[in-house]
Amino acid sequence: MPFRLIAAALLLCLSGAAAQAQGFLHTRGTEIVDGDGAPVLLRGMGLGGWMLQEGYMLGLGDLEKGQQHVVRQHIAELIGPDRTADFYRAWLDHYITKADVDAMGRWGFNSIRLPMHYNLLLDEAVPAGVDRWKEDGFARIDALIDWARANRIYVILDLHAAPGGQGADLPIADRDPDTPSLWDSAENQRRTVALWHKLATRYADEPWVGGYDILNEPNWDFDGEGGGHGCKEQGNAPLTALLKRITSAIRAVDRRHLIVIEGNCWGNNYAGMLPAWDGNMVLSFHKYWNHNTDADLTDILGLREKYGMPVWLGESGENSNVWFRDAIRLVERHGIGWSWWPLKKIGFNNPLEVAPNPGWKKLVDYWIHDGPRPSTAEADQTLMRLATHDIAFENNIRHPDVIDAMFRLPHSDRAIPFAPHVLGKAPLTIAAVDYDMGPAGVAYHDRVDANYHIATGGDRTEWNDGRTYRNDGVDIAREADGTPFVDRFEAGEWMQYTITAEGGGAARLVLATAAARGATIGVRINDGPAKAIAVHAANGWTSTAPIDVTLLPGINRLKIAVHDGEVRLKALRLALERRRE
C-alpha cells in the first residue's frame, strides 16, 4: 500500500471519535446515536422509482418481469434511443427535487434511503478491470444530500441494483437473467467493491450521509434449493465474503460511517453471517405483508440481543394505513427505526401519488393488453409529459392520511377530521369519502383493512378495492368525471364524520345513495340512539328521505353504518332548521 494511503488510514483511525462528535451517526451497543451521543430513531422514506424504476410502480409489473431495462427497451421501440435517453434524463431531473425533500422535512422524516442503480455511476461499456465513473450520477447524489442537509435529514446510500443483479427477484435489481449475475461473475463483484470504494471516498467527510446500505435484498440460493431466494440458506458464505470485501474497501478510506448489511431472503436470513466484522455496523431487515405482533420480530430481536448490534427496518410499506400504523407502532415500541417504501409512484398508498396523463394508459394497453400501437409522436408526447410534468412534486396528489398513519397514529387512538366540515346557516354537503382520519374501529370499520398474504399464505388482499383517494379499508370508486364515492358499503361497516356546528339545534340529514337492492342505514349523532334510513333500489344516485337529527353547538360526531344490504354512498347533506322569529 502506498505511504499516502497508510497515512490516510491512520488519520481516519485517530480522527474517528472527533468526527462522531461533529454529527456522524454511529452505533453504541444496540442503539444508533448521533455525534453528541443522543439516540436517533430513524424515520425515513425510500426514494424508489427515481434512480431505479420497477415496473409495478408504473403500472407495468406484467411487462415481462418489470425490470427497468425491459421498460427502457419498450420505450426505445416506440420513440428511438435518442429520445429514450432524453426521457430518462428528464425523469432523473423531475422525479425527486428539492421540493420533495422539503416536504419530507415538513412532514417529520429525518432520513432518506436512496436506492441507487450502479449504471448511473459506473460506465458499463468498458473492458473488465477498468472503471470509468459517471459524474452526472454522483452530482445527483450530491444535490440530494444538499437538499437533505438543509432539512436536517440523513441520507442512507443503498446499492439497490448491483452489477449483474444480486437476486432471483429480477426487477428490484434490474437483473437480466440472460447475463451473469453478481454471484456468477468475479468482474461484477470487483466492480461492486470498486463502486463502494468510490462512494466512500467521495462522502467520507459528509455527516449527513447517515450510512452505507451496501447491498439491497440479496435473494439467492447458494447451496441448494431454497425457493430461488435464499430463504433456506444455512451458510450464506458467498454473500458474507462479498459484504466483507465491500466493508474493507469502505474502511480503507472511511472509518466513520455506519455500515448497514442485509441478510439473504430479501434481507431477512442471517444464517452463518454473524457475528459482525465491523464495530460500526447495523443489521437491516425488511418487512412486508405479515402480521404486526411481537412474535413477528422474534428473530431480529434475538439477533440484536445475541450480538449487541442495532437493527433497522430498512424497508417496508406497500400496504394500508392500518398496517402502516400497526407496523410502525410495533417497531418503535422496540426502539427500532424504519424506512418506508416508496415516497411516490403511480398508486394511491404512498405520501405522494403520480397521476399519469391520459396517454399513459394507451401505452400500458399497447405493451400489456395488445392495444393499438400509438404513433411515435403520441408516444413521445405522453412519455415526456410523464417525465417533465406528471412525476414532479407540484403535480403529485398528496395523501395526508398516509402521513397521518405514519406519524400521528402510531402514538394516538384518536380520530381527527380528514377535511373541515362546518355547518352554519347555509346547508353543508359532505363528500362521503371525507370521513375522519384515525384508527380502524375509531374512524371507520371495514370488513377488510390490510393485506397479510405472506402470513396467511393466501392471495394478495385488496383493502380499498378501488385503489384510489384514501388508503384505508373503505372501498372507494370514481365516477366517469373522477368524483370519488364510497363503494361496496356493506352490512356491519361504518364511517364517522366530525362536524362543527356553528349553532346547535335541530337539523335535517339527507344521504345521496345508490343500491342494486334495498338496504338499511343507521345514523348516530354523538353516540346517541341510531335512526334508520331506508335505501331503495335504484339504478342511479337518489336522495333518501330526510331524517331529523339534533346537533350540539361545536363539535359533533356523526356515524353512518349499514345495518343490512350493500349501498354506494356519495354525499351527506345537512341543514339546520330555521328558527321562527
Secondary structure, 3 states (H helix, E strand, C coil): CCHHHHHHHHHHHHHHHHHHHCCCCEEECCEEECCCCCECCCEEEECCCCCCCCHHHHCCCCCCCCCHHHHHHHHHHHHHHHHHHHHHHHHHHHCCCHHHHHHHHHHCCCEEEEEEEHHHCECCCCCCCCCCECHHHHHHHHHHHHHHHHCCCEEEEEEEECCCCCECCCHHHCCCCCCCCCCCCHHHHHHHHHHHHHHHHHHCCCCCEEEEECCCCCECCCCCCCCCCCCCCCCCHHHHHHHHHHHHHHHCCCCCCEEEEEEHHHHCECCCCCCCCCCCEEEEEEECCCCCCHHHHHHHHHHHHHHCCCEEEEEEECCCHHHHHHHHHHHHHCCCEEEEECCEECCCCCCEECCCCHHHHHHHHHHHCCCCCCCHHHHHHHHHHHHHHHCCHHHCEECHHHHHHHHCHHHCCCCECCCCCEECCCCEEEECCCCCECCECCCEECCCCCCCHHHHCCCCCCCCCCCCCCCCCCCEEECCCCCEEEEEEECCCEEEEEEEECCCEEEEEEEEEEECCCEEEEEEECCCCCEEEEECCEEEEEECCCEEEEECCEEEEEEEEEEECEEEEEEEEEEECCCCC
